[in-house]
């Protein structure tokens, strides 16, 4: 199945949901300000009363950055190889998230808190910092 980039804009003003679609809003902005931009092929998009399957809306999500304090709450004897169970794929990626270079989405936050608790850590410590950020999601 082909996935559609969240950066793709939508030119379909005729869609009943275009006024509530972040893709269409991004299209109008890009059309006014940019020389080039990524767009959905209007011939391949079918829209009905609820818009189309590619419609996105803006949502504010509380992202977390860094988990050094959470990691330090795990007893030293149980912290060995925590990175390998954290589900980041590689050790270097794990450390980038741990240092706070990348945002942790709510589901990933929940998983890390559970894994730390299972190893004796204190989930109440939370993450190093938080930021409310706007993301594009399917309605």
N, C-alpha and C positions, 0 to 999 in steps of 0.2 A: 504494500500500500504506500502510495506517495504521500509524503508529509508536506505541508505548506509552511513556509517561513513566517514567523510572527512579524517580520519586517515588511511583508508584502502588503501593499495598499489595495483598496478596492474602489474602482471608478463608478460603480453602479448606483447612481443617484435615484434610479427608479425603484430600488428596493425599499420596501415599506419600513425596514429597520435601519436604513442608512443613517438616520439621525441619532441612533443609539449604538452605532458600530464604530469602534475605534479604528478599524481598517479604513473606513470611508473618511473619517475625520483626519487620519494621517494622509490620505490621498489628497484632500483639499489643501492641507498645509504644504505637502510636498509640491503640488502643482503650482502653488503661489511662490514657493521659495527655492526650489531645487531645479537644477538642469536635468537630472536623471534620477529615477527611483524605481524600485521593484513594485510591480503591480500584478494582481491576479488577472488571468485571461478572462475577460467578460463573457466570451463565448462558451467557456467551460463551467461557468458558475450559474447554478439555477437557484432562484430565490423565491420564497413564498411569503406567507403572512408573518412567519417568525424569522425572516431573513434566510441566510444560507448556512451550510455546515461550516463555513470558514469564518463566520462572524465572531468577533472578539469584543470584549468590554474591558474597561479599566477597573482595576480593583486595587485597593491599598492593602498591602500585606506587611506585617512586622517581620523584617529580616533580621537575622542575628549574624554577628561577625566575631570570629575567634572563640576558642574554648580552652584557653590556657588555664583559667581558674577552675573550670569544671574538671579538666584533666588532673590538676593538682589536688583536687578533693578525693581522688581515688587513692586508696592505700598503695604505697610503693610496691609491695609484693604482688598486687593484683593488676598493676598498670602495664605490666609487660605485654608487648605486642597488641596493645589497644588499637593501634592504627590498623592492624590487619583485620579486626572485626568491625571496624567503623564503616566499611563499605564505600571507600573512596577510590578503590581500584589500585592506586599506587601509593607508595609511602610519600613521595614528593607532593602529590596532590593533597594527601592527608595533612601534611605540614603547612601547605598554603592555606587550607581552610582553618587549621588550628591557629595560625598567626592572624587570621582575619582578612586575608587578601580577597576572598570570595564570599558572597553572601550565602547564608544557610536558609533555605526555605522552611516554612513551618513543619512540614512532614519530616525533613531531615533533622530539624531541631528535636522533634519528639523522639526520633530514633536514637540520636546521640544521648539524650537525657536517660532513656531506658537502658542503653548499653552501659553508661557510666554507673547508674544505680545498681545494675546487675553485678558490677564489679566492686560495689561498696562505696561508690562516689555519692556526692550530695547534689541531687538535681536542683535543689533550691539555690545553689550558687549561680545557676544560669550561664549565660554567655557573656563575653567580654564587653560587647556593646550591641545596641539595637538601633534599627533605623526603619521608619515607616516608608515604604517605597511603593510606587505605582507599577503594577505589572498588568500584562494583557492576558486574559483568560477566556475560555469559552463560557458563555452564559449558562 
